[in-house]
Amino acid sequence: MNKFILLLNTLKYLKSKQIYYRLYYFIRKKIKGYNYPLLLPSNPKELVFNNFINNYTSFENNTFTFLNLSKKFDEIDWNYSEFGKLWTYNLNYFDYLNQKNISQEKGLKLIYDFIDNLQNIKDGLEPYPTSLRGINWIKFLIKHKIKDKKIDNSLLAQYYILYDNLEYHLLGNHLLENGFSLLWGGVYFDDKKLLAKAKEILYDELNEQILDDGGHFELSPMYHQIIFYRLLDAIQLVDKNLNDTELLNFLTNKASKMQCWLKNITFSNGEIPLLNDSANKIAPTSKQLFDYCDYLNISKENLKLIDSGYRKITKNNYECIVDIGKIGPDYIPGHAHADTFSFVLNIDNKPFIVDTGISTYEIGEVRDYERSTNAHNTIEINDTNSSQVWGGFRVANRAEVFDIDIKNDIILAKHNGYKNFGIIHQRTWQFSENKIIIIDNLNQKTKAVFRLHFHPKIIKQEIKNKIKTNKEFKIVQNYIAFEYNKRILTNVVEIEFEQELKVEINI
């Protein structure tokens, strides 16, 4: 019964379009199956494109390495699932075609192998990997000036499979990736049908997903970088190959906003905070993206962090980012964490208090922990998450932030994530040049725990020197992750209290 209620409290946030397409695709598959032609006659155009950013190296010596897990194949199993679905997806993305050191001969061999096995491929023909693969194939073909009917005919067929299975049941970054890829397919094949659908999706979804402060609405700096990269590639593609000033201006305006948000959220040392589902060595770095903006002459807007719910406080020797916003978009919170009122802190350009990051998308205890309130720098009450994250990518009831008050160097806000217990959590941050004071107030006595997660290089004595509080605290150890499948033990401060707590961080 509890699982049923949890599901209802999750489904109530979905858009009617998502529910419709989930049912439509399910019923259609039962009736029609999944049979499409795997080759279609094509006549692609010659395109101009500079592959400005090389993808991370993931294929060497016949070994594929994704998410820090490696596999060498005698014969490639495109459905290989021993490392989880995200690894299989990466195998089918073909990002390695556009890494720095891959030869034309090797790239073509990999493409031919995929085409020859296409009738047996499962996860790789889903819309998301198909979208990324289409872009990567076209980039590779442009770079090496390859004209190959077998590849082109297969690619066009894959694009029409994508067209018939667009991710309207998910929306968010998945549908946006579908749109970007259809743009590539539409321009490459001079296909008006693909191009019209691409433009429809891009206009609708970029207006929906890029917030007024420039942030991507799923509130993950990593996904922001990924989408921003895709947007910059789209701008170059349109500018050099498509006579569409209206579309070009629209995309450029969105890129200007996204550049501003990324500049605001990136620390002075060039690193992003690993908020929500974020990890290193997945997306291009902020510097690579800023350099790409310079290459494309993308203007720099001057926007403040507001709509995304993040605030960044910068003093002479520290930078602090606090989260006083929604956990994410109501209808697609799959990359959200139960982290309301969490924060991260860099001192002297080095990470001090950190987000615990993510190491996996596989459903289970590790994924549950990394999304939990326990894993963030905030207050956990009665051993319960502030937002009901569950099932790997689902959220039922979620915390709502209200009564935000920002004056000078003081930020105050309340959230109702524990309203089932009749509790409202109020947190106040007070910032000065050499100290941060955090005051937590609950409207009634309860079992509460305040946690701070420190970078692994921060030793216990430094913590004891810098953290002062009106309660006793203990230092325990738990895991954090800066990259997929790499979990590291680090020090965590835990402070138990009942109603009010004051913590000082001496800089």
N, C-alpha and C positions, 0 to 999 in steps of 0.2 A: 504493500500500500504506500509506504514511504517513497519507493522508487517511482510509483505512478504519479504521486504528487510532485516529486522532483521533475519528472518529465513534463507535466502540465505547466509548472512554473518556468520551464525552459521554452516550451512551445508558444506560450502566450506572447512572447516578444517577437516572434517571427513575422515577416511580412507575408501577406496573402500570396504574393507572387512566389515566394519560396515554397510554401505549402503546395500550391498548384503544380509547380514544376516537379517537386518531389513525387507527387502522385502521378503526374503525366508521364514522366520518364519511367517510373516503376511499371505502370500499366502497359505502356508502349513496348517495353522490353519483354514483358510476359507474352504479349500478343504477336509482336513482329520479330522479336529476337534482336540481334545486333549484327546484321549482315549488310556490308557496304562494299562497293567496288574498291579494290586496293590500288588501282591504276586508273587515271583519267587523262585524256589527251590534253596537252598543255602547250603553251607558246609564251614562255616568260620573256620579260624585257631585260635589257642590260641596265644595271643600276650602278650608281656611284655611291660609295659609302666608305668612310674611314673608321675601321674598328678601333676606336680611340682607347678603350680600356680592355686589356687582355683578361680573360677569365682566370681564376685560380687553377693551377696545375693539378689535374686529377687523374691523368692517364700517363703512365710511364712504364716502360719495359713490360708491356702487355698486362699491366696491373692497374685496376681502377681503385682510386681512394676517394671516398666521400665520407664526410662526417667523422673523419679520423678512423675509419674502418676500411681495410684494404682487401681486395679479392683479385686473384689472378686466375683467368680462365684459359683452358685449352681451347674450348669453344664457348663463345659468350652465351650465357643464359640470360636473356633479356628479361626474364621473369624471376630472376634470383631474389629470394625473399628472406634469406637467413639473417640479414641485418635489419629487417623491418622495411615497411613500405616506403619511408622517405628515402632510404638508400636506393631502393628499386626505382623510385621516381628520378633520382639524380642520375642513375645509369641511363635512363631514357631521355633526359634533358638534352644530352649531347653538348653540355657546356665545354667539354674538353676539345671540341673542334676549334674553339677560339681561345685556347690557352696559347702561351707564347711559343712553345717549342714543338708543336705537332706538325708533321709534314703533310703535304697534299696527298701523297700516296697512302699514308696511314689513315688519314681522315676519310678518304674515299672507301677504303676497305671496311671501315666501321659502318659507314652509311649503307654500303651494299649488303653487309651482313644483316643489318637491321631490316632492310627491305625484303631480303630473302626469307626472313623469319616472321614477317609482318602478320601473316595469317594466324600465328600462334601466340602473338603478344597480347598480354592482358592489361596490366596497370599502365603500360606505356602508351596505350591508345586512349586513356582517359583524357578529358579536355585539358587539364592543367599541364601535364608533361608534353602533350601534343603542342600546346601553345609555345612553350619554351623551346621545344625541339625545332619547330618551324622557323623561329627567329634564328636559332643557331645554324641551321642548315643554310638558310639564305645568306647569312653573313659569310659563311665559309665559301659558298659558291661565288659570291661577289669578289671576295678577297683573291681567290685563285682563278677568277675568270673562267669558271667551269661551265660548260654547256653539256648536259647529260640528260637524255630523254628519260632514262630509267628513273633517275632521281627526281626529275621535275614531275613526271607523271605520278609517281608515288606521293610526292609532297602535296600536289594538288588534291589528290584523293584524301589524304590525311586532313587537309584543310576543310574539305566538305564533310568529313566525319565530325570535325570540331564544330563546324557551323550548325550541324544538326543536334549537337549535344552541349550547347553553351551553358555555363554554370549559373543559370538563373536561380537554381535551387539553393545555391550558396551565397551568391552576390559577393561583395567585398573585393579583396585583392584578386581572387580567382577569376571573377568575371572581367575585371580590368585587364588581367593578363591575357584573357581570351581576346579582348578588344585590341590590345597592342599587337598581338600576333596576327589577327585578321587584317590589320593595317599592312603589315609586312607582306602577307599573302596577297592582299588586294593590289598592292603596288607592284610586286614582283610579277604576278601573272596578269596584270592589267585587267583584273576581274571586278567588274562594277558591283556585283552582288556581295562579294566579300568586303569590298571597300565601303559600301553603303552601311553594312552591318557594323563594321569597325567604327565608323564615324558616329553612328548612333550610340554605340556603347561608350565610346570615349567621351563624347559630350555629356552624356547622362552621368556616367560614373565618376569622371574627374570633378564635375560640379558637386556630386554627392560626397565623394571621398576625400577631397582636399579641403581642409578646414580654412576658415578665414585667416588664421595665423600661419597657414602653409603646411601644417602637419597632416600626415595621412591619418585618417580617422580610426584606424585600428590601434594607433598609439604605441607602436613598436618602432623604435629608431632603426632597427635592422630592416624591417619591411618598408619603412620610409625610404631607406637607401636603395632597396631593390626596385621599388616603383619609380623612384626618381631617376635611376639609371635607365629604366625602360622608357621613361618619358623623354630623356635627353636623346636616346637613340631614335625615338620616333620623330623628334624635331629635326635631326639631321637627315633622316630618311625623307621626310616631307620636303624639307628645304631644297634638297639636291635632286629630287626625283618626281615631285608631284606639284603641279601648278595649282595650289590651293592656299591662297593667302589667309583666308578666314580660319582654316584649320591650323595653319602654322602660327598665327597670332594667338589663337586660343591655347594651344599647347605651350607656347613660350610664356604666356602669362601665368599658367599654372606652374611652370618650371621656376619662374622667378620667385613665386611664393614658397615653393618647396625648398629652394636653395636657402631662403632666409630662415626657415624653420630649422633646417639642418645646421646652419651656422649657429643658431641660438642654442640648440640642444647639444652640440659637440663641445667637449671640453677643450681647453687650451692646448692640451697635449695631443689633440687630434682624435682621441677615442670617443666613442659614443657610450652613454649609460645603457646598461643591458636591461632596460625596462620592458615589462611584459615579455613576449616571446622574442628575445634577442640573443644573438650569439656572435662571436667574432669569426672572421674568415669565411663568411657566407656571402655578404654583399660587398660591393666595392667600398673602399674607405671614403670618408668624407673628403679628404684631400683629392683623391682621384676624381670625385664628382665635381668638386669646385674647379679643378683644372679643366674638366670637360665643359663646364659652364663658360669658362673663359674662352675656350676654343669656339664655342657656339655663340659667343657674345650675349649671353643671358644676363640681363640687368639684375642688379642687386636691390631688392626692395627692403624697406626698413619697417619690419613688423615685430611686434612683441608676442611672447608666448602667452596666449590667453585661452583660445577655444579648445586647444588640446588638453587643457587642465594642468599643464606643467608650468612651473615657475622656476627661474634660475636666478640665484643671488650670487653676485660676484664681488668679492672684496680683494684687497691687495694680495693676499696669499691663500685664498681658498675660493672654490666654486661649489655651490650646493644646488641641487635640483630636487624640488619637492613635487609631490603628486597630490593635487587637490581637485582632480577632475573625475569624470565618469570612467568606468573601467574600460569602456570602448563603445562602439555602436551597439544599440540595443539588439539588432537582429543578426549580428555576426560577431559575437564576443569570443570566438574560438582561440584567439591569441592573447586573451586578457588573463590577468592574475588577480587574486584577492589581495591587492596591495594598496588599498586606499590609505592615504596619508603616509606612505613610505617615502623615503628620500635617499639620495646618494651624495657623497661628499668627497671632493678632491682637495688635498692640502699640498701646497707647493707643487702643483701640477702632477701629483701622484695620487692614485686612488687610496682612500682611507676607509670610509664606510661605503660598501658596494651593494648592488643588487646581486642576488644569488644566481641570476642567469638561468639558462636551460641547457640540458645535456641530451634530451631525447624528446621525441614526439610519440613514442610508444606508450600506449595506455597501460598504467600500472602505478605502483607505489612511488617511483621516482618522479614521474610526470605529475602525480597528485601533489607530492611535496613541493616541487618547484613552482607550482601555481598557487600554493597555499599562503595564508597570512603568516603562518609560522616561518616561512622562508623570506620574509620581508621586514623592513625596518619600521615597524609600526606596532600596534597593540592587538594582541589576540585575546579574546574573551571567551571563557568557558570552553577552551580547547576547540573553538569553532572558527571557521573562516568568515571573514566579513562579507564576502560574496560567495555564493554556493557554486564554486567551480567543481566540475565532475566530468567523468567520461572522457578525459583527455582534452576535449575542445568545447565542452558545454558549460553554460552558466545558467543556473535557475535564478532565484532572487538575488539581487545585487545591491550593493551599497549606493546610496544617493548622497551626494555632497550638497550642503546648503549653508546659509549664513556665512558666506565667505567675506572676510574683511581684511583688506590689505592696506596698511598705512606705513609709509616710510620703510623701516626695516623689520616690520612685524607682519606675519601672516597668521590669520586665525580662520579656522573652518570647522564645521561639524559634519558628521555622517551618521546615517541610521542603519548601518549594516547589521547591527545587533538589536534591531527593533523587536525581534521575537522574544528577546529577554527584557524588553522595556528599557533598553540602554541606548543613550546617545553618546557618541564619542566626540569630544572637542579637543583639537590639538592646536597649540600656539607655538610658532617658531619666532624667536627673537634673535636677530642677527646683529653682531657688532664686529669690529675689525679683528678681535682676538678671541671671540667666544660665540657659540651658538647655544641658546637656551631653549629647551623643548619642554612644554608644560602640557600634560595630558589630564583632562578632567572627564569623569564619567558622572552621569546624573544620579547614580546610586551605587552602593557597594556591590562588588562582584569579584569573581576570580579573573584577574587580568595579568598579562605578561607583556612587558616591553622588551623588544629585541633589537640588537644592532649587530649586523654582519660585517666583519672587517676583512680587508684584503689579506691574503695569506702572508704577505710580508710584514704585517703589523703584529708585533709580538705582545705578549701579555703585559709586560711592564709598561710599554707605551700606552696601552689601553688604560691601565690603572692610573697613569700620569695625566691622561687627557679627559677621562670620563669621571664626572663627579655627580652625585645624586643624593637625595634625602632618604633613600632606602638602600639596603644592602643589595649588592649585585654579585652574580657569579659569572664566571667565564667558562663556557662549555665549547664543544667543537661540533661542527656540522659541515655538510658539503655545500660547495658552490661550484659553478661551472662557467668558464669563459668561452668554451667551445663545446661542440657536440661530442658526447661520449668521453669527456675528460672531466671527471669530478675530483675536486681537491678539498681536503679538510682545511677548515679555517676556524678562527676564533669568533665566538658569538657571545655577546653580553646578554644575559637574561635578568630581568628585574621583575619580581612579583609584587603586585600592589592591589589595592581594593577600590580606590576611588580617585585619588589624585597623585600625580607623580611629576617631579621636576628633575630634569637631567641637563647637565652642562657639558658641552664639548669644548674644551680649551684648545684653541688653535696654536 
